[in-house]
């Protein structure tokens, strides 16, 4: 058994690193060169790197969205592992550092910029000035409201994708994407908050995150209807 483990570790250490051209060829084959050109040029800010944000970032990295801005002040905790895209080895690490390292394993040629900072009313304008699409992925309702209101006030021309209502293990069919106003999209069931025995669980959180990631993808590709 020890020899097998050692052999597998050697194989992993010697794993081939794909070239940028190889990765782009594969993405072009899957998505078409026309679509991939837009995805590669996409610029998305993800505020909050927990159950929503880490899953959104994974999805966007896998389809080759070229420019990702990751924003969070928190560190990985053991209670995050039930739904967030981290591993035991990341406990105690800043989520910005842990997630960036994981995304670069998917595609080392992505432009990934991080801000390990708490979003506030004072720094919001500086943090989100460069990206055309903003993904709100906070857990805290007050933080969600602050970010949404700030983006709508200061950057009405940016696309904003937010989420609320994804706790527990209820029906997947109640999680949906809605367009609330011009440039503002909301994903989730808009009702289900975490309670005892009905907390945030990986499947339903990931479903909501997939709604956010898919809406962001559609926006990058020029489709604004839900």
C-alpha positions as a printed Julia matrix, in Angstrom:
226×3 Matrix{Float64}:
   0.0    0.0     0.0
   2.84   2.37    0.87
   4.42   1.81   -2.54
   1.14   2.67   -4.29
   0.78   5.91   -2.31
   4.38   6.84   -3.07
   3.86   6.09   -6.77
   0.71   8.24   -6.89
   2.49  11.12   -5.17
   5.3   10.92   -7.72
   2.78  10.97  -10.57
   1.04  14.02   -9.1
   4.36  15.83   -8.66
   5.2   15.15  -12.28
   1.75  16.03  -13.6
   1.82  17.8   -16.93
   1.14  21.53  -16.93
  -0.94  22.35  -19.96
   0.11  25.24  -22.11
  -2.11  28.27  -22.56
  -2.62  27.26  -26.18
  -3.77  23.76  -25.18
  -6.28  25.1   -22.68
  -7.62  27.67  -25.14
  -7.97  25.03  -27.84
 -10.05  22.87  -25.49
 -12.23  25.81  -24.44
 -12.72  26.84  -28.06
 -13.74  23.31  -28.93
 -16.32  23.21  -26.14
 -17.7   26.75  -26.38
 -16.76  27.88  -29.94
 -14.03  30.46  -30.59
 -16.66  33.21  -30.95
 -18.16  32.6   -27.5
 -14.82  31.94  -25.84
 -13.45  35.26  -27.07
 -16.11  37.03  -25.01
 -15.63  34.75  -21.99
 -11.88  35.29  -22.01
 -12.42  39.07  -22.05
 -14.97  38.94  -19.22
 -14.27  40.9   -16.04
 -16.14  39.83  -12.91
 -15.82  40.91   -9.28
 -16.95  38.33   -6.72
 -17.71  39.81   -3.3
 -17.73  37.04   -0.7
 -15.89  33.75   -1.2
 -18.03  31.4     0.86
 -20.61  28.87   -0.29
 -21.85  31.12   -3.08
 -18.71  32.93   -4.11
 -16.31  29.99   -4.11
 -18.71  27.95   -6.25
 -19.32  30.86   -8.63
 -15.58  31.37   -8.99
 -15.01  27.68   -9.76
 -17.66  27.72  -12.49
 -16.34  30.89  -14.11
 -12.74  29.69  -13.96
 -13.66  26.39  -15.6
 -15.3   28.13  -18.57
 -12.33  30.44  -18.96
 -13.66  33.8   -17.8
 -10.41  35.68  -18.13
 -10.43  38.26  -15.35
 -11.65  37.53  -11.82
 -11.5   39.9    -8.86
 -11.88  37.97   -5.58
 -12.89  39.94   -2.48
 -13.18  38.64    1.09
 -11.61  39.38    4.48
 -12.28  36.04    6.16
 -10.21  32.89    6.72
 -11.26  29.31    6.02
 -12.92  27.66    9.02
 -13.84  24.03    9.66
 -17.53  24.99    9.49
 -17.0   26.17    5.9
 -16.09  22.73    4.6
 -19.7   21.5     4.43
 -20.47  23.72    1.41
 -17.49  25.81    0.31
 -14.8   24.89   -2.21
 -11.97  24.49    0.29
 -10.12  21.61    1.94
  -8.73  20.84    5.4
  -5.32  22.08    4.34
  -6.8   25.56    3.84
  -8.16  26.01    7.38
  -6.71  29.23    8.76
  -5.75  30.57    5.33
  -7.32  33.71    3.93
 -10.06  32.71    1.51
  -8.63  35.0    -1.14
  -5.3   33.14   -1.07
  -6.83  29.66   -0.84
  -9.33  30.17   -3.64
  -6.84  31.83   -5.97
  -4.47  28.88   -5.55
  -7.26  26.44   -6.41
  -8.48  28.36   -9.45
  -4.96  28.55  -10.86
  -4.83  24.75  -10.71
  -7.77  24.77  -13.11
  -6.28  27.4   -15.4
  -2.93  28.99  -14.48
  -3.32  31.62  -17.2
  -6.33  33.42  -15.73
  -5.93  36.98  -14.5
  -6.96  36.69  -10.84
  -6.74  39.75   -8.61
  -7.53  39.59   -4.88
  -8.49  42.06   -2.17
  -8.35  40.64    1.34
 -10.58  43.32    2.83
 -14.06  43.8     4.25
 -16.35  45.67    1.87
 -17.65  48.87    3.44
 -19.56  51.93    2.28
 -16.25  53.8     2.37
 -14.23  51.47    0.11
 -17.0   50.19   -2.17
 -16.46  52.7    -4.96
 -12.73  51.97   -5.16
 -13.12  48.19   -4.99
 -15.66  47.8    -7.79
 -14.64  50.49  -10.25
 -12.94  48.25  -12.82
 -15.25  45.26  -13.42
 -18.34  45.36  -15.63
 -20.13  42.62  -13.66
 -20.41  42.36   -9.87
 -21.43  39.15   -8.08
 -22.81  39.63   -4.57
 -22.11  36.46   -2.57
 -22.27  37.47    1.08
 -23.88  35.48    3.91
 -24.82  38.48    6.03
 -28.12  40.19    5.05
 -26.89  43.65    6.09
 -23.73  43.24    4.01
 -25.83  42.1     1.05
 -28.06  45.17    1.28
 -25.11  47.51    1.65
 -23.36  46.14   -1.43
 -26.49  46.02   -3.58
 -27.52  49.54   -2.66
 -24.0   50.84   -3.19
 -23.59  49.31   -6.64
 -27.02  50.5    -7.76
 -26.22  54.02   -6.53
 -22.63  54.47   -7.65
 -22.44  52.13  -10.66
 -25.91  51.96  -12.27
 -24.34  50.88  -15.56
 -22.71  47.75  -14.1
 -24.44  44.38  -14.13
 -25.19  43.15  -10.6
 -26.03  39.53   -9.78
 -27.11  38.87   -6.19
 -28.61  35.98   -4.22
 -30.92  35.35   -1.29
 -32.84  32.31   -0.06
 -30.9   29.05   -0.45
 -30.78  27.42    2.98
 -31.73  23.88    3.85
 -32.69  21.03    1.58
 -36.02  22.15    0.13
 -37.07  21.81   -3.47
 -34.49  22.79   -6.06
 -37.3   24.12   -8.23
 -37.96  27.11   -5.99
 -34.47  28.49   -6.64
 -34.68  30.73   -9.69
 -33.19  33.79  -11.36
 -35.21  36.98  -11.62
 -34.49  40.33  -13.23
 -35.64  42.89  -10.67
 -34.68  45.98  -12.64
 -32.3   47.08  -15.36
 -28.88  45.53  -14.68
 -29.97  43.88  -11.39
 -30.56  40.13  -11.13
 -31.5   38.12   -8.05
 -31.05  34.35   -7.61
 -32.59  32.1    -4.93
 -36.04  31.5    -3.53
 -36.04  34.88   -1.71
 -37.43  33.24    1.44
 -35.41  30.4     2.98
 -33.08  31.7     5.68
 -30.82  29.44    7.77
 -32.46  28.03   10.9
 -31.7   25.2    13.32
 -31.71  21.94   11.36
 -32.24  23.83    8.12
 -28.88  25.5     7.67
 -26.73  26.17    4.65
 -26.04  22.87    2.88
 -23.82  22.19   -0.11
 -26.42  21.02   -2.68
 -28.87  23.89   -2.44
 -26.2   26.56   -1.97
 -24.41  25.2    -5.03
 -27.66  25.31   -7.03
 -28.06  28.98   -6.19
 -24.4   29.66   -6.97
 -24.87  27.95  -10.33
 -27.77  30.29  -11.03
 -25.49  33.26  -10.32
 -22.66  31.86  -12.43
 -24.97  31.07  -15.33
 -26.52  34.55  -15.28
 -23.04  36.08  -15.22
 -22.09  33.89  -18.19
 -25.15  35.01  -20.12
 -24.36  38.66  -19.36
 -20.8   38.26  -20.6
 -22.2   36.76  -23.79
 -24.63  39.66  -24.24
 -27.87  38.03  -23.09
 -29.71  40.14  -20.51
 -33.09  38.39  -20.26
 -33.6   35.69  -17.62
